[in-house]
Amino acid sequence: MRLIRPLSAARRGRSGRRRTSPVPAAVALAAALALTATACGSDGDTKTNAETSANPSAGDDGQIHIPDDVKQKLKEHGFDLDKWKGGAWKNWDKDDWLREANEYVNPIIKGLWNPDRMRKADDLDKGVDTADLAGDQGVTDPTPAPVRAQPVAAPYHDSAATAGKVFFDAPEGTMVCSATVVEDPAHPGKSNLVWTAGHCVHAGKKGGWYRNIAFVPSYNDAGKTADQLVGAGSEDVAPYRIWWGDWAQTSQQWIEQGGETGGQGASYDYAVIHVTPEKGSDGKSLEETVGSALPVDFAAPAVPDVDSLTATGYPAAPPYDGQKLYQCQDKPGRLSVKRTDPTMYRIGCTMTGGSSGGGWVATGADGRPALVSNTSIGPVSAGWLAGPRLGDVAKGVYDAVSKKFAAAQ
């Protein structure tokens, strides 16, 4: 079976989406999957290839200074930063699409993410060819029963202060994912780090870095309906400001393997974004602004030893509209997409596209909640979600971003 819908479905309010018929549970792993938005490792993760990134440096003023080699690459591709802000970013020519780990550039364009543009952002919904699962020889548990996503009580800041939405531009249009504020070991209590899925920042092997990446914590904090948000002000949709990604890093595995058929690279589908406020934050970090940040557990127990995981996100594909925050709680099972890749966590959950990148939280050995995964893939029938188990490669991504900004702030 193969998905026949386009890679990016029509915008809500313009035309309806068509989905293929739900597949029987018994053949779910032999059928098509769909990424829950655009699209980790276990103890079996090998070397940390993910650390290949990184050259913008933080100066004494705490601002990012684009290195000369990246500026030169921009020039080679015909990009001028001033022209970029004026609209040159809309050029998605394959020859000019920056894709290498050290080529991330995301200059702030003030006012770009206005309330109306954020409200209309779509999920970048991609399908998975059945060939992605043909060689699966790993351990996969029975398909979990669907768990109906529950709305998070508003205001979201009181119930899930670390949750938010990532907005970005892709060739398909204006897109959205979910994300989580996480701790920064280099700046305890003052983190500017956000955790999301790799496919929410980079297109994978056939593309490059997405553009105008920004994070909005506690988006639509009051939990208003889509109709109530029409004409809403920034204080309604972004009460804790808009934070632009001045650096992002994903795994080298995602850059090399990730693709339009989502199962590829899914075990390494994670990213860390360092953010800075579009407007002044009174000198406060993201963590200080929202009042919380989650630790990341890179040594979480094996699946059989995890009693419960809670996934959080803003599902945007029908029957949801992307404006409200939801959660699913379930005991995880195992999903093996490719025998040579780390086994993924899988839970029953009815969240759809747009929830991708949202954090998965478990209770750590110290009794505190900790992020252990993020939403990566799920089936067309929206009955379950899968996320990477974080190991050495994920830790390499996280540590590299933290160290890059260790001298800042």
C-alpha positions as CSV (number, residue, x, y, z in Angstrom):
1,M,0.0,0.0,0.0
2,R,1.3,3.5,-0.8
3,L,0.0,6.9,0.1
4,I,-1.5,8.8,-2.8
5,R,-2.1,12.2,-1.2
6,P,0.4,15.0,-1.9
7,L,3.3,15.6,0.5
8,S,1.8,18.8,1.7
9,A,-2.0,18.6,2.1
10,A,-4.2,21.6,1.2
11,R,-4.5,24.3,3.8
12,R,-7.5,24.1,6.1
13,G,-10.3,26.5,5.1
14,R,-9.3,26.3,1.4
15,S,-10.0,22.7,0.5
16,G,-10.4,19.4,2.4
17,R,-7.8,16.8,3.0
18,R,-8.1,13.3,1.6
19,R,-6.7,10.4,3.6
20,T,-6.3,6.8,2.6
21,S,-8.5,4.3,4.3
22,P,-7.3,3.1,7.8
23,V,-5.3,-0.1,7.5
24,P,-6.0,-3.2,9.6
25,A,-3.8,-3.3,12.7
26,A,-2.3,-6.7,11.7
27,V,-0.7,-5.1,8.7
28,A,0.0,-1.7,10.1
29,L,3.8,-2.1,9.9
30,A,3.6,-3.3,6.3
31,A,1.4,-0.3,5.3
32,A,2.0,3.4,4.8
33,L,3.0,5.7,7.7
34,A,2.7,9.4,7.8
35,L,4.9,11.9,9.6
36,T,3.0,13.8,12.2
37,A,4.0,17.2,11.0
38,T,6.8,17.6,8.7
39,A,8.6,13.9,9.7
40,C,17.1,8.3,18.5
41,G,18.8,6.4,19.7
42,S,19.0,3.5,22.2
43,D,21.9,2.1,24.1
44,G,22.8,0.7,20.7
45,D,23.7,4.2,19.4
46,T,27.3,4.2,18.2
47,K,29.5,7.1,17.6
48,T,28.3,10.7,17.9
49,N,28.3,11.7,14.2
50,A,25.9,14.5,15.2
51,E,28.5,16.9,16.3
52,T,29.4,18.0,12.8
53,S,27.9,21.5,12.9
54,A,28.7,24.6,14.1
55,N,30.3,27.6,13.3
56,P,28.4,30.8,14.2
57,S,30.0,32.0,17.4
58,A,28.6,34.1,20.2
59,G,30.5,37.3,20.8
60,D,31.0,39.4,23.9
61,D,27.6,41.1,23.2
62,G,25.9,37.7,23.3
63,Q,24.8,38.1,19.7
64,I,25.4,35.6,17.0
65,H,28.1,36.5,14.5
66,I,27.9,34.6,11.2
67,P,31.4,33.2,10.4
68,D,33.2,34.3,7.3
69,D,33.0,30.8,5.7
70,V,29.2,30.8,6.0
71,K,29.0,34.3,4.6
72,Q,31.1,33.2,1.7
73,K,28.8,30.3,1.1
74,L,25.9,32.6,1.1
75,K,27.6,34.8,-1.5
76,E,28.5,31.8,-3.6
77,H,24.8,30.9,-3.7
78,G,23.9,34.5,-4.5
79,F,22.4,35.5,-1.2
80,D,22.7,38.9,0.4
81,L,21.5,39.1,4.0
82,D,19.6,42.3,3.4
83,K,17.9,40.9,0.3
84,W,17.2,37.7,2.2
85,K,15.2,39.7,4.8
86,G,13.5,41.5,1.9
87,G,12.1,38.2,0.5
88,A,15.1,36.3,-1.1
89,W,14.4,33.5,1.4
90,K,11.5,32.5,-0.7
91,N,13.9,31.1,-3.3
92,W,13.9,27.3,-2.8
93,D,16.1,26.5,-5.8
94,K,17.8,23.2,-5.0
95,D,21.2,24.5,-6.0
96,D,20.8,27.4,-3.5
97,W,19.2,25.5,-0.6
98,L,21.8,25.4,2.2
99,R,21.8,21.9,3.6
100,E,25.2,21.1,5.3
101,A,25.3,21.0,9.1
102,N,27.5,24.2,9.4
103,E,25.4,26.2,6.9
104,Y,22.4,27.1,9.2
105,V,21.5,30.7,8.8
106,N,18.2,32.2,10.2
107,P,18.3,36.0,10.4
108,I,15.4,37.5,12.4
109,I,12.7,39.2,10.2
110,K,10.8,41.3,12.6
111,G,7.0,41.0,12.2
112,L,7.1,38.1,9.9
113,W,5.4,35.8,12.4
114,N,2.2,37.8,13.0
115,P,-0.8,36.2,14.7
116,D,-2.6,35.6,11.4
117,R,0.4,33.9,9.7
118,M,0.9,31.7,12.8
119,R,-2.8,30.7,12.9
120,K,-2.8,29.6,9.3
121,A,0.5,27.6,9.5
122,D,0.0,24.0,8.3
123,D,1.5,20.7,9.2
124,L,4.1,19.4,6.8
125,D,2.6,16.0,6.4
126,K,4.8,13.4,4.6
127,G,4.2,9.8,3.8
128,V,6.4,6.7,4.2
129,D,6.9,4.2,1.4
130,T,6.3,0.6,2.5
131,A,9.8,-0.1,1.3
132,D,11.0,1.7,4.4
133,L,9.8,-1.3,6.5
134,A,10.6,-4.1,4.2
135,G,13.9,-5.0,5.8
136,D,12.6,-4.7,9.4
137,Q,14.2,-7.5,11.4
138,G,14.2,-5.7,14.7
139,V,12.0,-6.1,17.7
140,T,8.5,-4.6,17.2
141,D,5.7,-5.1,19.8
142,P,2.0,-5.5,18.8
143,T,0.3,-2.3,17.6
144,P,-1.0,-0.4,20.6
145,A,-4.6,0.4,21.1
146,P,-5.5,4.1,20.2
147,V,-5.4,6.4,23.2
148,R,-7.6,9.5,22.7
149,A,-5.7,12.7,23.1
150,Q,-6.9,14.8,26.0
151,P,-7.0,18.6,25.9
152,V,-4.5,20.3,28.2
153,A,-6.2,22.6,30.7
154,A,-5.8,26.3,30.0
155,P,-4.0,28.4,30.7
156,Y,-1.3,26.2,29.2
157,H,1.4,28.0,31.0
158,D,0.1,26.6,34.3
159,S,-0.3,23.1,33.0
160,A,2.6,22.6,30.5
161,A,4.8,25.7,30.7
162,T,7.6,24.1,28.6
163,A,5.4,23.3,25.6
164,G,5.1,25.4,22.5
165,K,5.0,25.6,18.7
166,V,7.8,25.8,16.2
167,F,6.9,27.8,13.1
168,F,9.0,27.7,9.9
169,D,8.8,28.2,6.1
170,A,9.4,25.3,3.7
171,P,9.0,24.9,-0.1
172,E,5.4,23.7,0.6
173,G,4.5,26.8,2.5
174,T,4.2,28.1,6.1
175,M,4.5,25.1,8.5
176,V,4.3,24.2,12.1
177,C,5.6,21.6,14.6
178,S,5.6,21.3,18.4
179,A,8.6,21.6,20.8
180,T,9.8,21.7,24.4
181,V,11.9,24.1,26.5
182,V,14.8,22.0,27.9
183,E,17.6,22.7,30.4
184,D,21.0,24.0,29.3
185,P,23.9,22.6,31.3
186,A,26.0,25.6,30.4
187,H,23.5,28.0,31.8
188,P,21.5,26.5,34.7
189,G,18.2,28.2,35.2
190,K,18.8,30.4,32.2
191,S,18.3,28.0,29.2
192,N,17.6,29.2,25.7
193,L,17.4,25.7,24.3
194,V,14.4,24.1,22.6
195,W,14.0,20.4,21.7
196,T,12.0,19.3,18.6
197,A,12.2,16.8,15.7
198,G,14.9,16.9,13.1
199,H,12.4,17.1,10.3
200,C,11.0,20.3,11.8
201,V,14.3,22.1,11.0
202,H,15.8,20.2,8.1
203,A,14.3,18.4,5.1
204,G,16.8,15.5,5.1
205,K,18.8,13.9,2.3
206,K,17.0,15.7,-0.6
207,G,16.7,19.1,0.9
208,G,18.2,21.6,3.4
209,W,17.5,23.8,6.4
210,Y,14.1,25.2,6.7
211,R,13.8,29.0,7.1
212,N,12.4,31.6,9.5
213,I,12.4,29.1,12.3
214,A,10.8,30.5,15.4
215,F,9.5,29.1,18.7
216,V,6.4,30.4,20.5
217,P,6.0,29.0,24.1
218,S,2.5,28.5,25.4
219,Y,1.0,29.4,22.0
220,N,-2.7,30.4,22.4
221,D,-2.2,30.1,26.2
222,A,-5.9,30.7,26.9
223,G,-7.0,27.8,24.6
224,K,-9.2,29.9,22.4
225,T,-10.9,28.4,19.3
226,A,-9.7,29.1,15.8
227,D,-12.6,31.4,15.2
228,Q,-11.8,33.3,18.4
229,L,-8.2,33.8,17.2
230,V,-9.2,35.5,14.0
231,G,-8.0,39.1,14.5
232,A,-6.3,38.2,17.8
233,G,-3.3,40.2,18.9
234,S,0.2,38.9,19.6
235,E,-0.5,38.9,23.4
236,D,-3.2,36.2,22.7
237,V,-1.1,33.9,20.5
238,A,2.4,34.6,21.8
239,P,2.1,35.9,25.4
240,Y,5.7,34.9,26.2
241,R,7.1,36.4,23.0
242,I,8.4,35.0,19.7
243,W,11.9,33.4,19.9
244,W,13.9,33.0,16.7
245,G,16.3,30.1,16.2
246,D,19.7,31.7,15.9
247,W,21.2,28.2,15.7
248,A,19.8,24.7,15.1
249,Q,21.4,21.3,15.0
250,T,20.1,17.9,14.1
251,S,21.9,14.5,13.7
252,Q,24.1,13.9,10.7
253,Q,22.1,10.7,10.3
254,W,18.9,12.7,9.7
255,I,20.7,15.0,7.2
256,E,22.0,12.0,5.3
257,Q,19.1,9.6,5.6
258,G,15.9,11.6,6.3
259,G,13.5,11.9,3.5
260,E,10.1,12.5,2.1
261,T,9.2,8.9,3.0
262,G,9.3,9.4,6.8
263,G,10.6,6.1,8.1
264,Q,14.0,6.9,6.8
265,G,16.2,8.3,9.6
266,A,13.3,8.3,12.1
267,S,15.5,6.8,14.8
268,Y,17.6,9.9,14.7
269,D,14.8,12.4,14.1
270,Y,15.6,15.0,16.8
271,A,17.0,18.6,16.9
272,V,18.0,21.3,19.4
273,I,17.4,24.9,18.6
274,H,19.1,27.8,20.4
275,V,16.7,30.8,20.5
276,T,16.9,34.5,20.9
277,P,13.9,36.9,21.4
278,E,12.5,38.8,18.3
279,K,12.1,41.7,20.7
280,G,13.6,42.5,24.0
281,S,13.2,40.1,26.9
282,D,14.3,42.4,29.7
283,G,17.6,40.4,29.8
284,K,15.7,37.2,30.7
285,S,16.4,33.8,29.1
286,L,13.7,31.7,27.6
287,E,13.6,29.5,30.7
288,E,13.3,32.5,33.0
289,T,10.6,33.9,30.8
290,V,8.4,30.8,30.9
291,G,9.5,29.8,34.4
292,S,10.5,26.2,33.6
293,A,12.7,23.8,31.5
294,L,12.9,20.1,31.4
295,P,16.0,18.0,31.9
296,V,16.8,15.5,29.0
297,D,17.4,11.9,29.9
298,F,19.9,10.2,27.5
299,A,19.9,7.0,29.6
300,A,16.2,6.3,29.9
301,P,15.3,2.8,30.8
302,A,14.6,0.2,28.1
303,V,11.0,0.1,26.9
304,P,9.9,-2.8,29.1
305,D,11.0,-0.8,32.2
306,V,9.1,2.3,31.4
307,D,5.6,2.4,33.0
308,S,4.3,5.5,31.3
309,L,5.1,8.2,28.8
310,T,3.2,11.4,28.2
311,A,3.4,13.0,24.7
312,T,2.4,16.7,24.3
313,G,1.7,18.6,21.2
314,Y,-0.5,20.9,19.0
315,P,-2.0,18.5,16.5
316,A,-3.0,20.3,13.3
317,A,-4.4,17.7,10.9
318,P,-8.1,16.9,11.1
319,P,-10.0,16.4,13.4
320,Y,-7.7,19.0,15.1
321,D,-6.9,22.5,13.9
322,G,-3.5,23.2,15.5
323,Q,-4.7,25.9,17.9
324,K,-5.0,23.8,21.1
325,L,-2.6,21.8,23.2
326,Y,-3.2,18.0,23.7
327,Q,-1.5,15.1,25.6
328,C,-1.5,11.3,25.4
329,Q,-0.4,9.0,28.2
330,D,0.4,5.4,27.6
331,K,2.8,2.6,28.4
332,P,5.2,2.4,25.5
333,G,6.0,-0.5,23.2
334,R,8.9,-1.0,20.8
335,L,8.9,-0.2,17.1
336,S,11.8,-1.1,14.8
337,V,11.8,0.6,11.5
338,K,15.2,-0.6,10.3
339,R,17.2,-3.4,11.9
340,T,20.4,-1.5,12.0
341,D,18.9,1.6,13.7
342,P,17.9,2.0,17.3
343,T,14.5,0.8,18.3
344,M,11.9,3.5,18.8
345,Y,9.3,4.1,21.5
346,R,5.7,3.7,20.4
347,I,2.5,4.7,22.2
348,G,-1.2,4.7,21.4
349,C,-2.3,8.2,20.6
350,T,-4.8,9.9,18.3
351,M,-2.8,13.2,17.8
352,T,-2.1,14.0,14.2
353,G,0.2,16.2,12.1
354,G,1.4,19.3,13.9
355,S,2.2,17.4,17.1
356,S,5.5,16.3,15.6
357,G,8.5,17.4,17.6
358,G,6.5,17.6,20.8
359,G,8.2,16.2,23.9
360,W,7.7,12.8,25.4
361,V,8.1,12.9,29.2
362,A,8.7,10.2,31.8
363,T,9.4,10.2,35.5
364,G,13.2,10.0,36.0
365,A,15.0,8.0,38.7
366,D,15.1,11.2,40.8
367,G,11.3,11.4,40.7
368,R,11.4,14.5,38.4
369,P,9.8,14.6,34.9
370,A,12.4,14.4,32.1
371,L,12.2,14.5,28.3
372,V,13.1,11.1,26.9
373,S,11.8,11.4,23.3
374,N,9.8,13.5,20.8
375,T,7.1,12.7,18.3
376,S,8.5,11.6,15.0
377,I,6.1,9.3,13.0
378,G,2.6,7.8,13.1
379,P,0.2,6.0,10.8
380,V,-2.3,7.5,8.4
381,S,-5.1,6.3,10.7
382,A,-3.7,8.3,13.6
383,G,-3.9,5.6,16.2
384,W,-0.3,5.7,17.5
385,L,2.9,7.7,17.6
386,A,6.6,6.7,17.6
387,G,9.6,8.6,18.9
388,P,13.3,8.0,19.0
389,R,14.9,6.7,22.2
390,L,17.6,9.2,23.0
391,G,21.2,8.0,23.3
392,D,24.8,9.0,22.5
393,V,24.1,10.6,19.2
394,A,21.2,12.7,20.6
395,K,23.5,13.7,23.5
396,G,26.1,14.8,21.0
397,V,23.6,17.1,19.3
398,Y,22.5,18.6,22.6
399,D,26.0,19.1,24.1
400,A,27.3,20.7,20.9
401,V,24.6,23.4,20.9
402,S,25.1,24.0,24.7
403,K,28.8,24.3,24.3
404,K,28.5,26.7,21.3
405,F,26.8,29.2,23.5
406,A,28.6,28.5,26.8
407,A,30.4,31.8,26.7
408,A,27.2,33.8,25.9
409,Q,24.7,35.3,28.3
